[in-house]
Amino acid sequence: MKNFSKLFLTLISLVICSQMFSQIVAQEDAPLPISKSVTDTTVIVPDEFDESLDEIIHNWYLQNAMLGNCSKDTGFITYPDEVYIERMQKLPYVMEMPYNSIIRSLIEVFAKRQTQVEYMLGIGQTYYFPIFEAALSKYNVPLELKYLPVIESALNARAISKAGAGGLWQFMVSTGRIYGLEVNSLVDERCDPIKSSDAAARYLRDLYNIYQDWHLVIAAYNCGPGNVAKAMRYAGGGKKDYWQIYPYLPRETRSYVPIFIAANYIMNYYKFHNMCPAQPTVSVATDTMMVDKRINLQQVADVLEISIDELRFLNPQYRQDIVPGNIKPYPLVLPFNQITAYIDNKDSIAAYRAAELVPQRARIEPVPGHLASGSGDVTYHKVRSGDTLGAIAARYHVTVTQIKKWNGLRSSMIRPGQRLKIYRK
């Protein structure tokens, strides 16, 4: 996704009528694969994925959560290949969840990161996963794709990659706008959990209409349809399986599908690795109000006595904490128990420290004074013996630089009888 090509901007609009991919990606009936014997000693965990895992502990929600007791007995737990294969095959999924040595190594990456996985389980199960499932169900996309943001952003709604991809689903700006996400200096709807999830579900559906294979879909989601099409050509025209084109994909994308499969395993079988979801110590019940005034989240926080970090967590799309409701109504997510208080105090909230927190002067006049540009009332000074530019400037309350500019003087040398133009307000 991060290398999304301009070519795809055209392809998306033509996907329904396009026939160019039909021969390449038509599916054949085949038994469910149990194991894909791919060996890759160069498999990598992308740096941004590791960084996202490390950043998750700074999330407001997770700073108000408690880890369960099941992780107290630390220790890395691993199982024989046959156990992993059996568990994978029992997942109630549409998507294939095969197993190989690459996937095993990435399962172990998760298994060794107990704290981060428990945090993701906590924030996912109590807040994000229901949002993802609602969007995926709406467009008939497999629900197992709710774990895609686990590897995209580690469930950090404000995550921005080095390449500029943003939000839980890591949309590039151009792709987000194609799917109706607003991105400007104040609002970045790539970070809005509900709107970005709806856009991601539509994007995944459109990719499936091209490839008819979910592994190829998520590969294209990562590296762009152009790179997947290129890999398919290099692998041979008849190759339509992710694992067949695996060697020809960009290096990071070769890890992407295995990481996704590993994430699905750990999110379902975490108990067998001595993990349990982090439990929130704060309520996550919320409701949404539409705001029709320009307000700052700090105004809401101060008047309603809510933590500003909580408001930022609930409203990650507002980049500068400003909700520009004076342009059009924008949603404001609040703790459910604060909805009535907001309704009762919305005018007080909008007025509170407004000049400081939401400055927006519609008209402003410059401070009166002498104009350096050479406009205003003009007068002429006749230079007398003993005059200097400094003395003349002081007399008319202007500067030497202004006098020189108005009269085209290159130096401060003046002579008696010379007429100097002076602008005065």
TORKOL-4160 file (C-alpha; in steps of 0.2 Angstrom, whole numbers, padded with zeros to 4 digits, m for minus):
425
<pt num="1" X="0000" Y="0000" Z="0000"/>
<pt num="2" X="0014" Y="0012" Z="0004"/>
<pt num="3" X="0020" Y="0011" Z="m0014"/>
<pt num="4" X="0003" Y="0014" Z="m0021"/>
<pt num="5" X="0005" Y="0019" Z="m0039"/>
<pt num="6" X="m0004" Y="0032" Z="m0050"/>
<pt num="7" X="m0009" Y="0018" Z="m0062"/>
<pt num="8" X="m0020" Y="0011" Z="m0049"/>
<pt num="9" X="m0030" Y="0027" Z="m0047"/>
<pt num="10" X="m0037" Y="0023" Z="m0064"/>
<pt num="11" X="m0038" Y="0004" Z="m0061"/>
<pt num="12" X="m0050" Y="0007" Z="m0046"/>
<pt num="13" X="m0063" Y="0016" Z="m0056"/>
<pt num="14" X="m0062" Y="0003" Z="m0070"/>
<pt num="15" X="m0061" Y="m0012" Z="m0059"/>
<pt num="16" X="m0079" Y="m0018" Z="m0062"/>
<pt num="17" X="m0077" Y="m0018" Z="m0081"/>
<pt num="18" X="m0059" Y="m0022" Z="m0083"/>
<pt num="19" X="m0055" Y="m0039" Z="m0090"/>
<pt num="20" X="m0036" Y="m0038" Z="m0091"/>
<pt num="21" X="m0034" Y="m0047" Z="m0074"/>
<pt num="22" X="m0047" Y="m0060" Z="m0076"/>
<pt num="23" X="m0036" Y="m0073" Z="m0085"/>
<pt num="24" X="m0022" Y="m0070" Z="m0073"/>
<pt num="25" X="m0031" Y="m0072" Z="m0057"/>
<pt num="26" X="m0046" Y="m0084" Z="m0060"/>
<pt num="27" X="m0047" Y="m0096" Z="m0046"/>
<pt num="28" X="m0047" Y="m0115" Z="m0048"/>
<pt num="29" X="m0054" Y="m0128" Z="m0036"/>
<pt num="30" X="m0041" Y="m0134" Z="m0025"/>
<pt num="31" X="m0040" Y="m0143" Z="m0008"/>
<pt num="32" X="m0036" Y="m0132" Z="0007"/>
<pt num="33" X="m0017" Y="m0131" Z="0009"/>
<pt num="34" X="m0010" Y="m0137" Z="0026"/>
<pt num="35" X="0008" Y="m0132" Z="0023"/>
<pt num="36" X="0017" Y="m0121" Z="0011"/>
<pt num="37" X="0035" Y="m0127" Z="0010"/>
<pt num="38" X="0043" Y="m0110" Z="0007"/>
<pt num="39" X="0060" Y="m0107" Z="0015"/>
<pt num="40" X="0067" Y="m0089" Z="0016"/>
<pt num="41" X="0082" Y="m0085" Z="0027"/>
<pt num="42" X="0080" Y="m0067" Z="0022"/>
<pt num="43" X="0063" Y="m0065" Z="0030"/>
<pt num="44" X="0062" Y="m0048" Z="0040"/>
<pt num="45" X="0051" Y="m0040" Z="0052"/>
<pt num="46" X="0048" Y="m0022" Z="0045"/>
<pt num="47" X="0056" Y="m0009" Z="0056"/>
<pt num="48" X="0040" Y="0001" Z="0057"/>
<pt num="49" X="0030" Y="m0014" Z="0063"/>
<pt num="50" X="0043" Y="m0016" Z="0077"/>
<pt num="51" X="0042" Y="0003" Z="0081"/>
<pt num="52" X="0023" Y="0002" Z="0081"/>
<pt num="53" X="0024" Y="m0012" Z="0094"/>
<pt num="54" X="0035" Y="m0002" Z="0105"/>
<pt num="55" X="0024" Y="0013" Z="0104"/>
<pt num="56" X="0008" Y="0005" Z="0109"/>
<pt num="57" X="0013" Y="0006" Z="0128"/>
<pt num="58" X="0012" Y="0025" Z="0127"/>
<pt num="59" X="m0007" Y="0024" Z="0122"/>
<pt num="60" X="m0019" Y="0033" Z="0134"/>
<pt num="61" X="m0030" Y="0019" Z="0134"/>
<pt num="62" X="m0017" Y="0007" Z="0139"/>
<pt num="63" X="m0009" Y="0018" Z="0152"/>
<pt num="64" X="m0026" Y="0016" Z="0160"/>
<pt num="65" X="m0027" Y="m0003" Z="0158"/>
<pt num="66" X="m0020" Y="m0017" Z="0169"/>
<pt num="67" X="m0011" Y="m0033" Z="0163"/>
<pt num="68" X="m0019" Y="m0049" Z="0168"/>
<pt num="69" X="m0011" Y="m0062" Z="0179"/>
<pt num="70" X="m0008" Y="m0075" Z="0166"/>
<pt num="71" X="0008" Y="m0066" Z="0160"/>
<pt num="72" X="0016" Y="m0066" Z="0177"/>
<pt num="73" X="0025" Y="m0082" Z="0173"/>
<pt num="74" X="0036" Y="m0076" Z="0160"/>
<pt num="75" X="0044" Y="m0087" Z="0148"/>
<pt num="76" X="0043" Y="m0091" Z="0129"/>
<pt num="77" X="0031" Y="m0105" Z="0125"/>
<pt num="78" X="0033" Y="m0114" Z="0108"/>
<pt num="79" X="0025" Y="m0129" Z="0101"/>
<pt num="80" X="0028" Y="m0143" Z="0088"/>
<pt num="81" X="0024" Y="m0139" Z="0070"/>
<pt num="82" X="0010" Y="m0151" Z="0070"/>
<pt num="83" X="0001" Y="m0142" Z="0084"/>
<pt num="84" X="0002" Y="m0125" Z="0075"/>
<pt num="85" X="m0005" Y="m0133" Z="0059"/>
<pt num="86" X="m0019" Y="m0141" Z="0068"/>
<pt num="87" X="m0024" Y="m0125" Z="0076"/>
<pt num="88" X="m0023" Y="m0115" Z="0060"/>
<pt num="89" X="m0035" Y="m0127" Z="0052"/>
<pt num="90" X="m0048" Y="m0125" Z="0065"/>
<pt num="91" X="m0050" Y="m0107" Z="0063"/>
<pt num="92" X="m0067" Y="m0103" Z="0056"/>
<pt num="93" X="m0061" Y="m0093" Z="0041"/>
<pt num="94" X="m0064" Y="m0090" Z="0023"/>
<pt num="95" X="m0046" Y="m0086" Z="0020"/>
<pt num="96" X="m0032" Y="m0099" Z="0019"/>
<pt num="97" X="m0021" Y="m0100" Z="0035"/>
<pt num="98" X="m0007" Y="m0111" Z="0029"/>
<pt num="99" X="0009" Y="m0115" Z="0039"/>
<pt num="100" X="0028" Y="m0115" Z="0035"/>
<pt num="101" X="0044" Y="m0111" Z="0044"/>
<pt num="102" X="0042" Y="m0092" Z="0040"/>
<pt num="103" X="0025" Y="m0091" Z="0048"/>
<pt num="104" X="0032" Y="m0101" Z="0063"/>
<pt num="105" X="0046" Y="m0088" Z="0065"/>
<pt num="106" X="0034" Y="m0074" Z="0065"/>
<pt num="107" X="0022" Y="m0082" Z="0077"/>
<pt num="108" X="0037" Y="m0083" Z="0089"/>
<pt num="109" X="0040" Y="m0064" Z="0086"/>
<pt num="110" X="0023" Y="m0061" Z="0094"/>
<pt num="111" X="0025" Y="m0075" Z="0107"/>
<pt num="112" X="0040" Y="m0066" Z="0113"/>
<pt num="113" X="0031" Y="m0049" Z="0114"/>
<pt num="114" X="0019" Y="m0054" Z="0128"/>
<pt num="115" X="0016" Y="m0036" Z="0135"/>
<pt num="116" X="0013" Y="m0028" Z="0118"/>
<pt num="117" X="0001" Y="m0043" Z="0112"/>
<pt num="118" X="m0009" Y="m0042" Z="0129"/>
<pt num="119" X="m0011" Y="m0023" Z="0126"/>
<pt num="120" X="m0017" Y="m0025" Z="0108"/>
<pt num="121" X="m0029" Y="m0039" Z="0114"/>
<pt num="122" X="m0036" Y="m0027" Z="0127"/>
<pt num="123" X="m0038" Y="m0012" Z="0116"/>
<pt num="124" X="m0044" Y="m0023" Z="0101"/>
<pt num="125" X="m0057" Y="m0033" Z="0110"/>
<pt num="126" X="m0065" Y="m0019" Z="0120"/>
<pt num="127" X="m0064" Y="m0005" Z="0107"/>
<pt num="128" X="m0057" Y="m0007" Z="0089"/>
<pt num="129" X="m0062" Y="m0025" Z="0084"/>
<pt num="130" X="m0081" Y="m0022" Z="0084"/>
<pt num="131" X="m0078" Y="m0006" Z="0074"/>
<pt num="132" X="m0068" Y="m0016" Z="0061"/>
<pt num="133" X="m0080" Y="m0031" Z="0060"/>
<pt num="134" X="m0095" Y="m0019" Z="0057"/>
<pt num="135" X="m0086" Y="m0011" Z="0042"/>
<pt num="136" X="m0080" Y="m0028" Z="0035"/>
<pt num="137" X="m0097" Y="m0036" Z="0037"/>
<pt num="138" X="m0105" Y="m0021" Z="0028"/>
<pt num="139" X="m0095" Y="m0025" Z="0012"/>
<pt num="140" X="m0095" Y="m0044" Z="0014"/>
<pt num="141" X="m0076" Y="m0044" Z="0017"/>
<pt num="142" X="m0069" Y="m0059" Z="0028"/>
<pt num="143" X="m0069" Y="m0054" Z="0047"/>
<pt num="144" X="m0052" Y="m0061" Z="0049"/>
<pt num="145" X="m0046" Y="m0045" Z="0040"/>
<pt num="146" X="m0050" Y="m0036" Z="0057"/>
<pt num="147" X="m0032" Y="m0041" Z="0062"/>
<pt num="148" X="m0024" Y="m0031" Z="0047"/>
<pt num="149" X="m0022" Y="m0016" Z="0058"/>
<pt num="150" X="m0013" Y="m0026" Z="0071"/>
<pt num="151" X="0002" Y="m0027" Z="0058"/>
<pt num="152" X="m0001" Y="m0011" Z="0050"/>
<pt num="153" X="m0001" Y="0001" Z="0065"/>
<pt num="154" X="m0001" Y="m0010" Z="0081"/>
<pt num="155" X="m0019" Y="m0002" Z="0084"/>
<pt num="156" X="m0012" Y="0015" Z="0085"/>
<pt num="157" X="m0025" Y="0027" Z="0077"/>
<pt num="158" X="m0012" Y="0041" Z="0076"/>
<pt num="159" X="0002" Y="0031" Z="0068"/>
<pt num="160" X="0011" Y="0039" Z="0053"/>
<pt num="161" X="0024" Y="0030" Z="0044"/>
<pt num="162" X="0040" Y="0036" Z="0037"/>
<pt num="163" X="0032" Y="0035" Z="0020"/>
<pt num="164" X="0017" Y="0046" Z="0025"/>
<pt num="165" X="0004" Y="0032" Z="0027"/>
<pt num="166" X="m0008" Y="0036" Z="0042"/>
<pt num="167" X="m0020" Y="0029" Z="0054"/>
<pt num="168" X="m0025" Y="0011" Z="0060"/>
<pt num="169" X="m0026" Y="0005" Z="0042"/>
<pt num="170" X="m0011" Y="0015" Z="0036"/>
<pt num="171" X="m0019" Y="0024" Z="0021"/>
<pt num="172" X="m0008" Y="0035" Z="0010"/>
<pt num="173" X="m0016" Y="0052" Z="0007"/>
<pt num="174" X="m0020" Y="0049" Z="m0011"/>
<pt num="175" X="m0028" Y="0032" Z="m0008"/>
<pt num="176" X="m0038" Y="0039" Z="0007"/>
<pt num="177" X="m0045" Y="0053" Z="m0004"/>
<pt num="178" X="m0051" Y="0041" Z="m0017"/>
<pt num="179" X="m0061" Y="0032" Z="m0004"/>
<pt num="180" X="m0068" Y="0048" Z="0003"/>
<pt num="181" X="m0057" Y="0052" Z="0018"/>
<pt num="182" X="m0054" Y="0070" Z="0021"/>
<pt num="183" X="m0036" Y="0075" Z="0024"/>
<pt num="184" X="m0030" Y="0093" Z="0028"/>
<pt num="185" X="m0021" Y="0103" Z="0041"/>
<pt num="186" X="m0034" Y="0101" Z="0054"/>
<pt num="187" X="m0043" Y="0085" Z="0050"/>
<pt num="188" X="m0036" Y="0068" Z="0045"/>
<pt num="189" X="m0049" Y="0055" Z="0043"/>
<pt num="190" X="m0037" Y="0042" Z="0040"/>
<pt num="191" X="m0035" Y="0042" Z="0059"/>
<pt num="192" X="m0054" Y="0041" Z="0062"/>
<pt num="193" X="m0057" Y="0023" Z="0067"/>
<pt num="194" X="m0075" Y="0022" Z="0059"/>
<pt num="195" X="m0072" Y="0031" Z="0043"/>
<pt num="196" X="m0055" Y="0023" Z="0039"/>
<pt num="197" X="m0062" Y="0006" Z="0043"/>
<pt num="198" X="m0076" Y="0009" Z="0031"/>
<pt num="199" X="m0064" Y="0015" Z="0017"/>
<pt num="200" X="m0052" Y="0000" Z="0021"/>
<pt num="201" X="m0066" Y="m0012" Z="0019"/>
<pt num="202" X="m0071" Y="m0005" Z="0002"/>
<pt num="203" X="m0053" Y="m0004" Z="m0004"/>
<pt num="204" X="m0051" Y="m0023" Z="0001"/>
<pt num="205" X="m0067" Y="m0027" Z="m0008"/>
<pt num="206" X="m0061" Y="m0018" Z="m0024"/>
<pt num="207" X="m0044" Y="m0027" Z="m0023"/>
<pt num="208" X="m0053" Y="m0044" Z="m0022"/>
<pt num="209" X="m0063" Y="m0040" Z="m0037"/>
<pt num="210" X="m0046" Y="m0039" Z="m0046"/>
<pt num="211" X="m0037" Y="m0054" Z="m0039"/>
<pt num="212" X="m0051" Y="m0066" Z="m0032"/>
<pt num="213" X="m0038" Y="m0071" Z="m0019"/>
<pt num="214" X="m0036" Y="m0064" Z="m0002"/>
<pt num="215" X="m0018" Y="m0067" Z="0000"/>
<pt num="216" X="m0014" Y="m0058" Z="m0016"/>
<pt num="217" X="m0026" Y="m0044" Z="m0010"/>
<pt num="218" X="m0017" Y="m0041" Z="0006"/>
<pt num="219" X="0000" Y="m0042" Z="m0003"/>
<pt num="220" X="m0007" Y="m0028" Z="m0015"/>
<pt num="221" X="m0013" Y="m0018" Z="0000"/>
<pt num="222" X="0005" Y="m0018" Z="0006"/>
<pt num="223" X="0015" Y="m0015" Z="m0009"/>
<pt num="224" X="0003" Y="m0009" Z="m0022"/>
<pt num="225" X="m0006" Y="m0018" Z="m0037"/>
<pt num="226" X="0008" Y="m0014" Z="m0049"/>
<pt num="227" X="0021" Y="m0023" Z="m0039"/>
<pt num="228" X="0009" Y="m0038" Z="m0037"/>
<pt num="229" X="0006" Y="m0038" Z="m0056"/>
<pt num="230" X="0024" Y="m0037" Z="m0059"/>
<pt num="231" X="0028" Y="m0052" Z="m0048"/>
<pt num="232" X="0014" Y="m0062" Z="m0057"/>
<pt num="233" X="0022" Y="m0059" Z="m0074"/>
<pt num="234" X="0040" Y="m0063" Z="m0068"/>
<pt num="235" X="0033" Y="m0080" Z="m0060"/>
<pt num="236" X="0024" Y="m0085" Z="m0076"/>
<pt num="237" X="0008" Y="m0080" Z="m0083"/>
<pt num="238" X="m0002" Y="m0094" Z="m0075"/>
<pt num="239" X="0004" Y="m0091" Z="m0057"/>
<pt num="240" X="m0010" Y="m0085" Z="m0047"/>
<pt num="241" X="m0005" Y="m0090" Z="m0029"/>
<pt num="242" X="0004" Y="m0079" Z="m0017"/>
<pt num="243" X="0016" Y="m0092" Z="m0012"/>
<pt num="244" X="0021" Y="m0096" Z="m0031"/>
<pt num="245" X="0025" Y="m0077" Z="m0034"/>
<pt num="246" X="0033" Y="m0075" Z="m0017"/>
<pt num="247" X="0051" Y="m0074" Z="m0023"/>
<pt num="248" X="0047" Y="m0060" Z="m0035"/>
<pt num="249" X="0038" Y="m0049" Z="m0022"/>
<pt num="250" X="0047" Y="m0034" Z="m0014"/>
<pt num="251" X="0057" Y="m0040" Z="0001"/>
<pt num="252" X="0045" Y="m0032" Z="0014"/>
<pt num="253" X="0029" Y="m0039" Z="0006"/>
<pt num="254" X="0037" Y="m0056" Z="0007"/>
<pt num="255" X="0035" Y="m0055" Z="0026"/>
<pt num="256" X="0018" Y="m0046" Z="0025"/>
<pt num="257" X="0006" Y="m0061" Z="0022"/>
<pt num="258" X="0016" Y="m0072" Z="0034"/>
<pt num="259" X="0015" Y="m0059" Z="0048"/>
<pt num="260" X="m0004" Y="m0057" Z="0045"/>
<pt num="261" X="m0006" Y="m0076" Z="0047"/>
<pt num="262" X="0005" Y="m0076" Z="0062"/>
<pt num="263" X="m0006" Y="m0061" Z="0069"/>
<pt num="264" X="m0022" Y="m0071" Z="0066"/>
<pt num="265" X="m0014" Y="m0086" Z="0075"/>
<pt num="266" X="m0009" Y="m0076" Z="0091"/>
<pt num="267" X="m0025" Y="m0066" Z="0092"/>
<pt num="268" X="m0034" Y="m0083" Z="0093"/>
<pt num="269" X="m0023" Y="m0094" Z="0103"/>
<pt num="270" X="m0015" Y="m0081" Z="0115"/>
<pt num="271" X="m0020" Y="m0092" Z="0130"/>
<pt num="272" X="m0008" Y="m0106" Z="0125"/>
<pt num="273" X="0006" Y="m0093" Z="0125"/>
<pt num="274" X="0002" Y="m0087" Z="0143"/>
<pt num="275" X="m0006" Y="m0071" Z="0138"/>
<pt num="276" X="m0022" Y="m0063" Z="0142"/>
<pt num="277" X="m0030" Y="m0046" Z="0136"/>
<pt num="278" X="m0026" Y="m0030" Z="0146"/>
<pt num="279" X="m0041" Y="m0025" Z="0156"/>
<pt num="280" X="m0046" Y="m0006" Z="0156"/>
<pt num="281" X="m0048" Y="0003" Z="0172"/>
<pt num="282" X="m0058" Y="0017" Z="0163"/>
<pt num="283" X="m0075" Y="0015" Z="0154"/>
<pt num="284" X="m0074" Y="0013" Z="0135"/>
<pt num="285" X="m0093" Y="0016" Z="0132"/>
<pt num="286" X="m0095" Y="0031" Z="0120"/>
<pt num="287" X="m0107" Y="0041" Z="0110"/>
<pt num="288" X="m0105" Y="0054" Z="0096"/>
<pt num="289" X="m0111" Y="0072" Z="0095"/>
<pt num="290" X="m0111" Y="0082" Z="0079"/>
<pt num="291" X="m0102" Y="0099" Z="0082"/>
<pt num="292" X="m0107" Y="0114" Z="0072"/>
<pt num="293" X="m0095" Y="0127" Z="0080"/>
<pt num="294" X="m0076" Y="0128" Z="0079"/>
<pt num="295" X="m0070" Y="0122" Z="0096"/>
<pt num="296" X="m0054" Y="0115" Z="0103"/>
<pt num="297" X="m0053" Y="0098" Z="0113"/>
<pt num="298" X="m0045" Y="0108" Z="0127"/>
<pt num="299" X="m0061" Y="0118" Z="0129"/>
<pt num="300" X="m0071" Y="0102" Z="0131"/>
<pt num="301" X="m0058" Y="0094" Z="0142"/>
<pt num="302" X="m0058" Y="0109" Z="0154"/>
<pt num="303" X="m0077" Y="0113" Z="0155"/>
<pt num="304" X="m0082" Y="0095" Z="0157"/>
<pt num="305" X="m0067" Y="0090" Z="0167"/>
<pt num="306" X="m0061" Y="0076" Z="0155"/>
<pt num="307" X="m0043" Y="0071" Z="0152"/>
<pt num="308" X="m0037" Y="0079" Z="0136"/>
<pt num="309" X="m0028" Y="0063" Z="0132"/>
<pt num="310" X="m0044" Y="0053" Z="0133"/>
<pt num="311" X="m0052" Y="0065" Z="0121"/>
<pt num="312" X="m0037" Y="0064" Z="0109"/>
<pt num="313" X="m0038" Y="0045" Z="0110"/>
<pt num="314" X="m0057" Y="0045" Z="0106"/>
<pt num="315" X="m0055" Y="0059" Z="0092"/>
<pt num="316" X="m0038" Y="0055" Z="0084"/>
<pt num="317" X="m0043" Y="0063" Z="0067"/>
<pt num="318" X="m0041" Y="0081" Z="0074"/>
<pt num="319" X="m0023" Y="0085" Z="0071"/>
<pt num="320" X="m0022" Y="0101" Z="0080"/>
<pt num="321" X="m0036" Y="0097" Z="0093"/>
<pt num="322" X="m0047" Y="0109" Z="0083"/>
<pt num="323" X="m0064" Y="0103" Z="0078"/>
<pt num="324" X="m0069" Y="0115" Z="0063"/>
<pt num="325" X="m0088" Y="0114" Z="0065"/>
<pt num="326" X="m0090" Y="0131" Z="0058"/>
<pt num="327" X="m0086" Y="0124" Z="0041"/>
<pt num="328" X="m0098" Y="0109" Z="0042"/>
<pt num="329" X="m0104" Y="0098" Z="0056"/>
<pt num="330" X="m0090" Y="0086" Z="0063"/>
<pt num="331" X="m0092" Y="0071" Z="0075"/>
<pt num="332" X="m0085" Y="0072" Z="0092"/>
<pt num="333" X="m0084" Y="0056" Z="0102"/>
<pt num="334" X="m0086" Y="0058" Z="0121"/>
<pt num="335" X="m0088" Y="0046" Z="0135"/>
<pt num="336" X="m0106" Y="0040" Z="0136"/>
<pt num="337" X="m0108" Y="0048" Z="0154"/>
<pt num="338" X="m0103" Y="0065" Z="0147"/>
<pt num="339" X="m0115" Y="0067" Z="0133"/>
<pt num="340" X="m0129" Y="0076" Z="0144"/>
<pt num="341" X="m0116" Y="0087" Z="0151"/>
<pt num="342" X="m0110" Y="0092" Z="0134"/>
<pt num="343" X="m0127" Y="0096" Z="0128"/>
<pt num="344" X="m0130" Y="0107" Z="0143"/>
<pt num="345" X="m0114" Y="0116" Z="0142"/>
<pt num="346" X="m0110" Y="0117" Z="0123"/>
<pt num="347" X="m0112" Y="0136" Z="0122"/>
<pt num="348" X="m0101" Y="0138" Z="0137"/>
<pt num="349" X="m0088" Y="0126" Z="0129"/>
<pt num="350" X="m0087" Y="0136" Z="0113"/>
<pt num="351" X="m0085" Y="0152" Z="0123"/>
<pt num="352" X="m0072" Y="0146" Z="0135"/>
<pt num="353" X="m0055" Y="0154" Z="0131"/>
<pt num="354" X="m0061" Y="0155" Z="0113"/>
<pt num="355" X="m0049" Y="0169" Z="0108"/>
<pt num="356" X="m0034" Y="0159" Z="0114"/>
<pt num="357" X="m0039" Y="0141" Z="0109"/>
<pt num="358" X="m0048" Y="0144" Z="0093"/>
<pt num="359" X="m0042" Y="0161" Z="0086"/>
<pt num="360" X="m0049" Y="0165" Z="0069"/>
<pt num="361" X="m0050" Y="0183" Z="0066"/>
<pt num="362" X="m0061" Y="0187" Z="0051"/>
<pt num="363" X="m0054" Y="0205" Z="0048"/>
<pt num="364" X="m0039" Y="0214" Z="0055"/>
<pt num="365" X="m0032" Y="0231" Z="0051"/>
<pt num="366" X="m0013" Y="0235" Z="0053"/>
<pt num="367" X="m0007" Y="0245" Z="0067"/>
<pt num="368" X="m0007" Y="0264" Z="0062"/>
<pt num="369" X="0011" Y="0270" Z="0059"/>
<pt num="370" X="0023" Y="0276" Z="0047"/>
<pt num="371" X="0023" Y="0265" Z="0031"/>
<pt num="372" X="0040" Y="0259" Z="0025"/>
<pt num="373" X="0032" Y="0255" Z="0008"/>
<pt num="374" X="0031" Y="0273" Z="0002"/>
<pt num="375" X="0012" Y="0276" Z="0004"/>
<pt num="376" X="0003" Y="0289" Z="0014"/>
<pt num="377" X="0004" Y="0308" Z="0015"/>
<pt num="378" X="0020" Y="0315" Z="0006"/>
<pt num="379" X="0030" Y="0330" Z="0011"/>
<pt num="380" X="0047" Y="0337" Z="0005"/>
<pt num="381" X="0061" Y="0342" Z="0016"/>
<pt num="382" X="0074" Y="0354" Z="0009"/>
<pt num="383" X="0091" Y="0350" Z="0016"/>
<pt num="384" X="0100" Y="0363" Z="0025"/>
<pt num="385" X="0118" Y="0365" Z="0030"/>
<pt num="386" X="0122" Y="0354" Z="0045"/>
<pt num="387" X="0107" Y="0342" Z="0042"/>
<pt num="388" X="0110" Y="0323" Z="0043"/>
<pt num="389" X="0099" Y="0309" Z="0038"/>
<pt num="390" X="0098" Y="0304" Z="0056"/>
<pt num="391" X="0092" Y="0321" Z="0062"/>
<pt num="392" X="0079" Y="0322" Z="0048"/>
<pt num="393" X="0072" Y="0304" Z="0052"/>
<pt num="394" X="0070" Y="0309" Z="0070"/>
<pt num="395" X="0061" Y="0325" Z="0066"/>
<pt num="396" X="0048" Y="0316" Z="0055"/>
<pt num="397" X="0047" Y="0300" Z="0066"/>
<pt num="398" X="0054" Y="0288" Z="0052"/>
<pt num="399" X="0070" Y="0279" Z="0049"/>
<pt num="400" X="0085" Y="0282" Z="0039"/>
<pt num="401" X="0083" Y="0267" Z="0029"/>
<pt num="402" X="0065" Y="0273" Z="0024"/>
<pt num="403" X="0072" Y="0290" Z="0019"/>
<pt num="404" X="0085" Y="0281" Z="0008"/>
<pt num="405" X="0073" Y="0269" Z="0000"/>
<pt num="406" X="0060" Y="0283" Z="m0004"/>
<pt num="407" X="0073" Y="0294" Z="m0012"/>
<pt num="408" X="0084" Y="0280" Z="m0020"/>
<pt num="409" X="0100" Y="0285" Z="m0010"/>
<pt num="410" X="0114" Y="0272" Z="m0010"/>
<pt num="411" X="0123" Y="0281" Z="0005"/>
<pt num="412" X="0119" Y="0293" Z="0019"/>
<pt num="413" X="0128" Y="0308" Z="0010"/>
<pt num="414" X="0116" Y="0323" Z="0007"/>
<pt num="415" X="0119" Y="0341" Z="0002"/>
<pt num="416" X="0112" Y="0357" Z="0005"/>
<pt num="417" X="0097" Y="0362" Z="m0006"/>
<pt num="418" X="0093" Y="0344" Z="m0009"/>
<pt num="419" X="0074" Y="0339" Z="m0008"/>
<pt num="420" X="0070" Y="0323" Z="0001"/>
<pt num="421" X="0053" Y="0315" Z="m0001"/>
<pt num="422" X="0045" Y="0309" Z="0016"/>
<pt num="423" X="0030" Y="0299" Z="0018"/>
<pt num="424" X="0019" Y="0301" Z="0034"/>
<pt num="425" X="0004" Y="0293" Z="0040"/>
